[in-house]
Amino acid sequence: MQKIELHILAIANSDNQPHNFVIILKEAEGKRRLPVVIGGFEAQAIALAVEAIQPSRPMTHDLFKNTMDATGAELHEVLISDLSQGIFFATMIWELQDGRIVEVDARTSDAIAMAVRFRCPIFVYAHILDKAGIEVDSPGGSTSEDNITAMSVETLQNKLKEALEQENYERAAAIRDELKRRTEQQ
């Protein structure tokens, strides 16, 4: 089966499922996005690793990575391998110290949290992306509204909310990055 590489685009609150989050995975070579609903703890675990924040003590995913590092196992890839009744399933592909390849079933959110820590690629089977992916058209042309560097923080926060409601995750990510840049300058 054909596999398609994905990259993490954004993590946002889920409008449809309160107290949950959605991680937006972007097709590496294309316009499609794959939204995956995840829990709050998993969102935090992924966000900490993406932002390279080191907690004072190892969190569960960090502990698991440290354990696998100590045994010589290496995570080669994460594969979103199934979609059933709206639930994504994932497989982690490990290479053990003796060279054996082992496939381990995992929740998609946990597999992504591990992929970020091991810096390994995330893939999805093409038929899953065909079924659950959302195609996003690239915005054409440039308007004054695109100049986020000139907007106030309050305007940016409103524009971020609008972009997420419209599922324009690329714009949301750009606005989030601008807000983060401003926070770091203070």
C-alpha positions as CSV (number, residue, x, y, z in Angstrom):
1,M,0.0,0.0,0.0
2,Q,1.1,3.5,-0.8
3,K,2.3,5.6,2.2
4,I,2.3,9.4,2.3
5,E,4.5,11.4,4.6
6,L,2.9,13.9,7.0
7,H,4.3,16.8,9.0
8,I,2.7,18.4,12.1
9,L,1.2,21.7,11.1
10,A,-0.7,22.8,14.3
11,I,-2.3,21.7,17.5
12,A,-5.6,23.5,18.4
13,N,-8.6,23.2,20.7
14,S,-11.3,21.0,19.2
15,D,-14.5,23.0,18.6
16,N,-16.5,19.8,18.1
17,Q,-15.3,17.9,21.2
18,P,-14.8,20.1,24.3
19,H,-11.7,19.3,26.5
20,N,-10.0,17.7,23.4
21,F,-7.6,19.0,20.9
22,V,-7.0,18.4,17.2
23,I,-3.6,17.9,15.7
24,I,-3.4,18.9,12.1
25,L,-1.0,16.8,10.0
26,K,0.0,18.3,6.7
27,E,0.8,16.2,3.6
28,A,4.5,16.7,2.9
29,E,4.0,16.9,-0.9
30,G,0.5,18.2,-1.4
31,K,-2.4,20.3,-0.1
32,R,-4.3,17.9,2.1
33,R,-4.5,18.0,5.9
34,L,-5.4,15.2,8.2
35,P,-7.1,16.4,11.4
36,V,-6.8,13.9,14.3
37,V,-8.7,14.5,17.6
38,I,-6.5,13.8,20.6
39,G,-6.8,14.3,24.4
40,G,-5.4,17.1,26.4
41,F,-2.5,15.1,28.0
42,E,-1.4,13.8,24.5
43,A,-1.6,17.3,23.1
44,Q,0.6,18.5,25.9
45,A,3.1,15.6,25.3
46,I,3.3,16.5,21.6
47,A,3.6,20.2,22.2
48,L,6.3,19.9,24.8
49,A,8.4,17.8,22.3
50,V,7.7,20.1,19.3
51,E,8.7,23.2,21.3
52,A,11.7,21.3,22.8
53,I,10.6,22.1,26.3
54,Q,12.3,19.9,28.9
55,P,10.3,19.2,32.0
56,S,12.2,18.9,35.3
57,R,11.4,15.2,35.4
58,P,10.7,12.8,32.5
59,M,7.1,12.6,31.4
60,T,5.7,9.2,30.3
61,H,6.7,9.5,26.6
62,D,10.1,10.8,27.6
63,L,10.5,7.8,30.0
64,F,9.5,5.4,27.3
65,K,12.0,7.0,24.9
66,N,14.8,6.9,27.5
67,T,14.0,3.2,28.0
68,M,14.1,2.4,24.3
69,D,17.3,4.3,23.9
70,A,18.8,2.3,26.8
71,T,17.9,-1.0,25.1
72,G,19.2,0.2,21.7
73,A,15.9,0.2,20.0
74,E,15.2,2.8,17.4
75,L,11.9,4.1,16.1
76,H,12.1,4.2,12.3
77,E,8.6,5.4,11.5
78,V,5.1,5.9,12.6
79,L,2.3,4.8,10.3
80,I,-1.4,5.8,10.6
81,S,-2.5,2.4,9.5
82,D,-6.3,2.3,9.9
83,L,-9.4,4.3,10.3
84,S,-12.5,2.6,11.8
85,Q,-15.6,4.3,13.0
86,G,-13.9,7.7,13.1
87,I,-10.9,6.4,15.1
88,F,-7.4,6.4,13.7
89,F,-5.0,3.6,14.5
90,A,-1.3,3.7,14.3
91,T,1.7,1.4,14.1
92,M,5.2,2.2,15.4
93,I,8.0,0.5,13.4
94,W,10.9,-0.3,15.6
95,E,14.4,-1.7,14.9
96,L,15.7,-3.6,17.8
97,Q,19.4,-3.8,18.7
98,D,19.7,-7.2,17.1
99,G,18.4,-5.8,13.8
100,R,14.9,-7.2,14.0
101,I,12.0,-5.0,12.9
102,V,9.0,-5.0,15.2
103,E,5.6,-3.4,14.6
104,V,3.8,-2.2,17.7
105,D,0.1,-1.1,17.7
106,A,-0.4,2.3,19.4
107,R,-2.9,5.1,19.8
108,T,-2.2,7.7,17.1
109,S,-1.6,10.4,19.6
110,D,1.0,8.4,21.5
111,A,2.7,7.3,18.3
112,I,3.0,10.9,17.2
113,A,4.4,11.9,20.6
114,M,7.0,9.3,20.1
115,A,7.8,10.3,16.5
116,V,8.5,13.8,17.6
117,R,10.9,12.6,20.3
118,F,12.7,10.2,18.0
119,R,12.6,12.6,15.1
120,C,11.2,9.9,12.8
121,P,8.8,10.4,9.9
122,I,5.0,10.0,10.2
123,F,3.2,8.3,7.4
124,V,-0.4,7.6,6.5
125,Y,-1.8,5.1,4.0
126,A,-3.0,6.9,0.9
127,H,-6.5,5.4,1.2
128,I,-6.9,6.8,4.7
129,L,-5.8,10.3,3.6
130,D,-8.2,10.0,0.6
131,K,-11.0,9.2,3.0
132,A,-10.3,11.5,5.9
133,G,-8.1,14.2,4.5
134,I,-9.2,17.8,3.8
135,E,-7.8,19.5,0.8
136,V,-6.8,23.1,1.4
137,D,-6.5,25.5,-1.5
138,S,-3.5,27.8,-1.4
139,P,-4.7,31.4,-1.0
140,G,-4.2,33.3,-4.3
141,G,-2.6,36.7,-4.3
142,S,-1.6,38.9,-1.4
143,T,-3.8,41.4,0.3
144,S,-3.3,43.8,3.1
145,E,-5.1,41.3,5.4
146,D,-2.1,38.9,4.8
147,N,0.3,41.4,6.5
148,I,0.1,39.9,10.0
149,T,3.2,41.7,11.2
150,A,1.3,45.0,11.1
151,M,-1.7,43.7,13.2
152,S,-2.2,44.3,16.9
153,V,-2.0,41.4,19.3
154,E,-5.8,41.6,19.9
155,T,-6.5,41.6,16.1
156,L,-4.1,38.6,15.7
157,Q,-5.9,36.7,18.4
158,N,-9.3,37.3,16.7
159,K,-7.8,36.4,13.3
160,L,-6.4,33.2,14.8
161,K,-9.8,32.2,16.1
162,E,-11.3,33.0,12.7
163,A,-8.7,30.9,10.9
164,L,-9.3,27.9,13.1
165,E,-13.0,28.2,12.7
166,Q,-12.6,28.3,9.0
167,E,-10.1,25.3,9.2
168,N,-7.5,27.5,7.5
169,Y,-4.7,25.8,9.5
170,E,-1.8,27.3,7.5
171,R,-3.0,30.8,8.2
172,A,-3.6,29.8,11.9
173,A,0.0,28.5,12.1
174,A,1.4,31.7,10.7
175,I,-0.6,33.8,13.1
176,R,0.4,31.6,16.0
177,D,4.0,31.9,15.0
178,E,3.7,35.7,14.9
179,L,2.1,35.8,18.3
180,K,4.9,33.6,19.7
181,R,7.6,35.8,18.1
182,R,6.1,38.9,19.8
183,T,5.9,37.1,23.1
184,E,9.6,36.1,22.9
185,Q,10.6,39.7,22.1
186,Q,9.0,41.0,25.3
